[in-house]
Amino acid sequence: MERMGTVVFVALLVAVGIAGAQVGDAPTLLHSTVLNGVKIEQATGELYLYQIQVANLPPPAGAGYYPYNPDTGGKLWATLSSVAGAQLARFDFSAQRLDDPYWLMKEYRLTDVRSGQQSGTGRFPLDPGIYTLDFYVEGAQFSTFTFGVSSLTDNAGHTGWFLDGPWEDWAYLYYADANVQSSLTWKMWLRNKMVNVPRNARMSVEIIRDSDGQAVCESRLQGERLLPNYWVRQEFPLGGPADSAHPGLTMVATNLLENNGAYTVRVAIEGQEYATWKFSVVDGQLSWVPRTDRATADPLTFIEGGGDAWWYEREGAPSLVIPTAGATTGGEPATGGEPATGGTQTGGTQTGGQTTITADVIEVIVGATPIEVNGTTLVPMRAIFEWLGAEVKYIPQALSIYASKGDDIIVLMRLDETDATVNAKKVPMGITPQQRDGVTYVPLRFVAETFGATVGYDAGTGTITITDGNRVGLILNG
């Protein structure tokens, strides 16, 4: 089914009882509940939905606990389609009233529209690709949500499925009930994209004033957090920065809103920049971006914050593309990180300075921003080992790094030695591990090749690639 234009959409809403509908009074999905409620079973690739909230539904025909329901109540549903437009499944919801104006889509009947068969599990299997959920009430489409599905196979042959897209791009500033005396919190979705491997990571958030580069607040709790292998909303209460008169003291919204100007939210993982978001304070109010502006947003893609959440999109967020075989990256770097010329790279064939790599998944390795020391590329220890599926520990008393991958590969590195011990044998690294600003860096090529991966380099973009089986990790240079 094609999406309805805005004029038709408004006309249908008038027909079901919402005269003069705009985004402000048309049905909208609470965006945080969409990101929390669209889920996939990692072991099977089956999609399911969980308790999504919607605001401003028209008065339903039904009554009782579920005034909206597939049988006797008002009609509320979503269709699942491929990026090519082929309809795959339909979710017919039963919805209950919450505090006005919200409804909870709590249960649903799932039908495979290709066969007409109803699901007994409420789950629908998906292949890697791009998909759309289109939401309808009484025949009128009111929202659309596009997302990706990718798969990853580890070295043991276990395959996992992952959701991609809006979770990594959208985050928000929150203060309860839009009360400017409420504490300020940054909320975002994070995960560790590995099959059945959670990760503990040290994280921090700070808000920078663009005019002078000064930090105006930072996350009050900067210890390690557990990142599971599925998206979880992480909350970062904000407080005064370390160099302020009141370091760590809770930051209330008015402390930020009293200073107009442009700001940047900067998130770091293991001391390395992960992503940034931009916003402004204008006339004592947080700014809206196009998809959150009720006056101008497309109703189908409007992001509803519920009145006390201000959503922003990550800087440099790319269009949603799920990689397929034949992705192209640069050639293999020589020792010291310079691009090589000619030759053949394991995992692909090099032609004219480009290497074609067959990969099911291509992903950025989070927190792996490299440094160069004496012509050798080093990367943060924890990020690279965990992406390669290895466990790693730093033992400060012995100046030692211990990493292992099952019982097959055991590596010991010392901060004062250029040789490592791999499975009880000495192996030269060419350089010692380094420590900078509390982060331990290790030689990239040595680590990758020790764990069975190969390293590549794109001279045009400065991007380093690591090929591990049928997946490719990208290390962005800054």
CORZI-V984744 format. One record per residue. N is the residue number from 1. D_FIRST is the distance of its C-alpha to the first C-alpha in Angstrom with 2 decimals. Layout:
n=N d_first=D_FIRST
n=N d_first=D_FIRST
//
This chain:
n=1 d_first=0.00
n=2 d_first=3.81
n=3 d_first=6.53
n=4 d_first=8.93
n=5 d_first=12.34
n=6 d_first=15.34
n=7 d_first=16.87
n=8 d_first=14.14
n=9 d_first=13.99
n=10 d_first=17.78
n=11 d_first=17.95
n=12 d_first=15.97
n=13 d_first=18.25
n=14 d_first=21.18
n=15 d_first=20.20
n=16 d_first=20.32
n=17 d_first=23.58
n=18 d_first=23.38
n=19 d_first=25.01
n=20 d_first=25.12
n=21 d_first=22.63
n=22 d_first=22.85
n=23 d_first=22.37
n=24 d_first=25.71
n=25 d_first=24.77
n=26 d_first=20.98
n=27 d_first=19.72
n=28 d_first=20.11
n=29 d_first=20.36
n=30 d_first=23.91
n=31 d_first=23.51
n=32 d_first=26.49
n=33 d_first=25.17
n=34 d_first=21.89
n=35 d_first=24.11
n=36 d_first=26.34
n=37 d_first=23.73
n=38 d_first=21.38
n=39 d_first=23.68
n=40 d_first=24.28
n=41 d_first=27.13
n=42 d_first=29.18
n=43 d_first=30.82
n=44 d_first=27.80
n=45 d_first=24.72
n=46 d_first=23.01
n=47 d_first=20.68
n=48 d_first=21.26
n=49 d_first=21.00
n=50 d_first=24.15
n=51 d_first=24.91
n=52 d_first=22.65
n=53 d_first=23.80
n=54 d_first=21.97
n=55 d_first=23.86
n=56 d_first=23.84
n=57 d_first=21.74
n=58 d_first=22.37
n=59 d_first=24.98
n=60 d_first=23.58
n=61 d_first=24.52
n=62 d_first=26.15
n=63 d_first=29.41
n=64 d_first=31.29
n=65 d_first=30.70
n=66 d_first=26.90
n=67 d_first=25.95
n=68 d_first=22.31
n=69 d_first=21.83
n=70 d_first=19.63
n=71 d_first=22.36
n=72 d_first=24.34
n=73 d_first=23.20
n=74 d_first=20.57
n=75 d_first=17.03
n=76 d_first=15.99
n=77 d_first=13.53
n=78 d_first=11.75
n=79 d_first=9.20
n=80 d_first=10.70
n=81 d_first=9.27
n=82 d_first=11.69
n=83 d_first=12.52
n=84 d_first=11.51
n=85 d_first=7.78
n=86 d_first=8.51
n=87 d_first=7.69
n=88 d_first=11.29
n=89 d_first=12.26
n=90 d_first=12.04
n=91 d_first=14.90
n=92 d_first=16.13
n=93 d_first=18.85
n=94 d_first=22.29
n=95 d_first=23.52
n=96 d_first=27.12
n=97 d_first=28.75
n=98 d_first=30.55
n=99 d_first=32.67
n=100 d_first=31.15
n=101 d_first=28.52
n=102 d_first=27.12
n=103 d_first=25.40
n=104 d_first=25.25
n=105 d_first=22.30
n=106 d_first=24.88
n=107 d_first=23.64
n=108 d_first=20.49
n=109 d_first=19.56
n=110 d_first=17.72
n=111 d_first=15.99
n=112 d_first=15.23
n=113 d_first=12.19
n=114 d_first=13.65
n=115 d_first=16.94
n=116 d_first=16.48
n=117 d_first=19.36
n=118 d_first=20.02
n=119 d_first=21.65
n=120 d_first=25.23
n=121 d_first=25.42
n=122 d_first=22.32
n=123 d_first=21.89
n=124 d_first=19.43
n=125 d_first=20.99
n=126 d_first=19.67
n=127 d_first=21.14
n=128 d_first=22.06
n=129 d_first=19.26
n=130 d_first=16.86
n=131 d_first=14.04
n=132 d_first=11.85
n=133 d_first=11.87
n=134 d_first=9.70
n=135 d_first=11.86
n=136 d_first=11.61
n=137 d_first=14.67
n=138 d_first=15.08
n=139 d_first=11.55
n=140 d_first=11.79
n=141 d_first=10.43
n=142 d_first=13.77
n=143 d_first=13.86
n=144 d_first=12.64
n=145 d_first=15.02
n=146 d_first=15.42
n=147 d_first=18.20
n=148 d_first=19.98
n=149 d_first=21.70
n=150 d_first=25.00
n=151 d_first=27.84
n=152 d_first=31.58
n=153 d_first=34.46
n=154 d_first=37.93
n=155 d_first=41.24
n=156 d_first=41.70
n=157 d_first=38.57
n=158 d_first=36.53
n=159 d_first=32.84
n=160 d_first=30.89
n=161 d_first=27.28
n=162 d_first=26.58
n=163 d_first=23.95
n=164 d_first=24.05
n=165 d_first=23.03
n=166 d_first=23.28
n=167 d_first=26.11
n=168 d_first=28.52
n=169 d_first=27.62
n=170 d_first=27.66
n=171 d_first=30.74
n=172 d_first=32.45
n=173 d_first=35.79
n=174 d_first=36.45
n=175 d_first=39.22
n=176 d_first=39.16
n=177 d_first=38.38
n=178 d_first=38.59
n=179 d_first=42.35
n=180 d_first=44.04
n=181 d_first=46.82
n=182 d_first=44.48
n=183 d_first=44.57
n=184 d_first=42.18
n=185 d_first=39.98
n=186 d_first=37.72
n=187 d_first=34.82
n=188 d_first=32.79
n=189 d_first=31.19
n=190 d_first=33.24
n=191 d_first=33.58
n=192 d_first=35.59
n=193 d_first=33.34
n=194 d_first=35.50
n=195 d_first=35.27
n=196 d_first=37.03
n=197 d_first=39.18
n=198 d_first=39.40
n=199 d_first=41.37
n=200 d_first=43.86
n=201 d_first=43.68
n=202 d_first=45.72
n=203 d_first=43.49
n=204 d_first=44.18
n=205 d_first=42.48
n=206 d_first=44.19
n=207 d_first=43.38
n=208 d_first=45.14
n=209 d_first=46.15
n=210 d_first=45.24
n=211 d_first=48.22
n=212 d_first=50.83
n=213 d_first=49.07
n=214 d_first=50.49
n=215 d_first=48.87
n=216 d_first=48.50
n=217 d_first=47.35
n=218 d_first=46.46
n=219 d_first=45.28
n=220 d_first=48.05
n=221 d_first=47.35
n=222 d_first=47.41
n=223 d_first=48.22
n=224 d_first=46.25
n=225 d_first=42.91
n=226 d_first=41.28
n=227 d_first=38.01
n=228 d_first=36.29
n=229 d_first=33.89
n=230 d_first=30.83
n=231 d_first=29.86
n=232 d_first=32.20
n=233 d_first=32.66
n=234 d_first=36.17
n=235 d_first=38.10
n=236 d_first=40.90
n=237 d_first=43.26
n=238 d_first=44.83
n=239 d_first=48.53
n=240 d_first=51.20
n=241 d_first=51.59
n=242 d_first=54.53
n=243 d_first=56.61
n=244 d_first=56.19
n=245 d_first=58.72
n=246 d_first=56.71
n=247 d_first=55.03
n=248 d_first=52.52
n=249 d_first=52.86
n=250 d_first=49.63
n=251 d_first=47.81
n=252 d_first=46.68
n=253 d_first=44.02
n=254 d_first=46.56
n=255 d_first=48.46
n=256 d_first=45.55
n=257 d_first=44.47
n=258 d_first=47.97
n=259 d_first=47.76
n=260 d_first=45.33
n=261 d_first=44.14
n=262 d_first=41.81
n=263 d_first=41.54
n=264 d_first=40.25
n=265 d_first=39.36
n=266 d_first=40.66
n=267 d_first=39.98
n=268 d_first=42.32
n=269 d_first=42.40
n=270 d_first=45.86
n=271 d_first=47.11
n=272 d_first=44.64
n=273 d_first=42.03
n=274 d_first=38.56
n=275 d_first=36.45
n=276 d_first=36.84
n=277 d_first=34.98
n=278 d_first=36.06
n=279 d_first=36.43
n=280 d_first=38.81
n=281 d_first=40.86
n=282 d_first=41.12
n=283 d_first=43.43
n=284 d_first=43.69
n=285 d_first=39.94
n=286 d_first=37.55
n=287 d_first=35.22
n=288 d_first=31.45
n=289 d_first=29.23
n=290 d_first=26.31
n=291 d_first=23.63
n=292 d_first=26.05
n=293 d_first=27.28
n=294 d_first=26.12
n=295 d_first=27.23
n=296 d_first=25.21
n=297 d_first=22.44
n=298 d_first=18.73
n=299 d_first=17.78
n=300 d_first=14.73
n=301 d_first=17.17
n=302 d_first=20.35
n=303 d_first=22.75
n=304 d_first=24.51
n=305 d_first=28.07
n=306 d_first=29.33
n=307 d_first=32.15
n=308 d_first=34.39
n=309 d_first=32.45
n=310 d_first=32.25
n=311 d_first=29.72
n=312 d_first=30.37
n=313 d_first=28.84
n=314 d_first=31.08
n=315 d_first=32.91
n=316 d_first=31.77
n=317 d_first=28.55
n=318 d_first=26.83
n=319 d_first=23.24
n=320 d_first=21.70
n=321 d_first=22.69
n=322 d_first=23.33
n=323 d_first=26.40
n=324 d_first=26.74
n=325 d_first=29.94
n=326 d_first=31.90
n=327 d_first=31.76
n=328 d_first=34.78
n=329 d_first=37.44
n=330 d_first=41.05
n=331 d_first=44.24
n=332 d_first=46.50
n=333 d_first=48.87
n=334 d_first=52.58
n=335 d_first=54.75
n=336 d_first=54.60
n=337 d_first=50.96
n=338 d_first=51.39
n=339 d_first=49.10
n=340 d_first=50.70
n=341 d_first=50.84
n=342 d_first=50.46
n=343 d_first=50.49
n=344 d_first=47.93
n=345 d_first=46.05
n=346 d_first=45.32
n=347 d_first=41.60
n=348 d_first=40.93
n=349 d_first=42.63
n=350 d_first=43.80
n=351 d_first=43.66
n=352 d_first=44.71
n=353 d_first=44.68
n=354 d_first=41.15
n=355 d_first=40.42
n=356 d_first=37.37
n=357 d_first=36.71
n=358 d_first=34.66
n=359 d_first=33.00
n=360 d_first=30.20
n=361 d_first=30.34
n=362 d_first=31.63
n=363 d_first=32.41
n=364 d_first=34.78
n=365 d_first=37.80
n=366 d_first=38.08
n=367 d_first=41.56
n=368 d_first=42.96
n=369 d_first=44.10
n=370 d_first=47.03
n=371 d_first=50.55
n=372 d_first=53.06
n=373 d_first=56.68
n=374 d_first=59.21
n=375 d_first=56.56
n=376 d_first=54.77
n=377 d_first=51.26
n=378 d_first=51.11
n=379 d_first=48.18
n=380 d_first=48.06
n=381 d_first=49.30
n=382 d_first=46.95
n=383 d_first=43.69
n=384 d_first=44.59
n=385 d_first=46.15
n=386 d_first=43.33
n=387 d_first=40.67
n=388 d_first=42.82
n=389 d_first=42.87
n=390 d_first=46.52
n=391 d_first=48.28
n=392 d_first=50.51
n=393 d_first=53.35
n=394 d_first=55.66
n=395 d_first=59.23
n=396 d_first=60.89
n=397 d_first=64.35
n=398 d_first=64.41
n=399 d_first=62.43
n=400 d_first=60.26
n=401 d_first=56.63
n=402 d_first=55.84
n=403 d_first=52.62
n=404 d_first=51.71
n=405 d_first=49.01
n=406 d_first=50.03
n=407 d_first=53.50
n=408 d_first=52.86
n=409 d_first=53.04
n=410 d_first=55.28
n=411 d_first=55.94
n=412 d_first=58.55
n=413 d_first=58.84
n=414 d_first=61.42
n=415 d_first=61.24
n=416 d_first=64.72
n=417 d_first=64.37
n=418 d_first=62.75
n=419 d_first=62.72
n=420 d_first=60.33
n=421 d_first=60.93
n=422 d_first=58.33
n=423 d_first=59.08
n=424 d_first=62.72
n=425 d_first=63.15
n=426 d_first=63.69
n=427 d_first=61.09
n=428 d_first=61.47
n=429 d_first=58.71
n=430 d_first=60.50
n=431 d_first=60.01
n=432 d_first=60.20
n=433 d_first=57.23
n=434 d_first=57.14
n=435 d_first=56.68
n=436 d_first=55.41
n=437 d_first=54.59
n=438 d_first=54.41
n=439 d_first=52.02
n=440 d_first=53.30
n=441 d_first=52.27
n=442 d_first=52.74
n=443 d_first=52.89
n=444 d_first=49.39
n=445 d_first=50.31
n=446 d_first=52.84
n=447 d_first=50.51
n=448 d_first=47.52
n=449 d_first=49.64
n=450 d_first=51.60
n=451 d_first=48.44
n=452 d_first=47.34
n=453 d_first=44.95
n=454 d_first=45.31
n=455 d_first=45.15
n=456 d_first=43.74
n=457 d_first=43.86
n=458 d_first=41.86
n=459 d_first=44.50
n=460 d_first=42.05
n=461 d_first=40.35
n=462 d_first=43.05
n=463 d_first=40.61
n=464 d_first=42.20
n=465 d_first=40.33
n=466 d_first=41.30
n=467 d_first=40.16
n=468 d_first=40.47
n=469 d_first=39.37
n=470 d_first=35.69
n=471 d_first=34.98
n=472 d_first=36.06
n=473 d_first=37.10
n=474 d_first=37.36
n=475 d_first=40.29
n=476 d_first=39.86
n=477 d_first=43.12
n=478 d_first=43.25
//
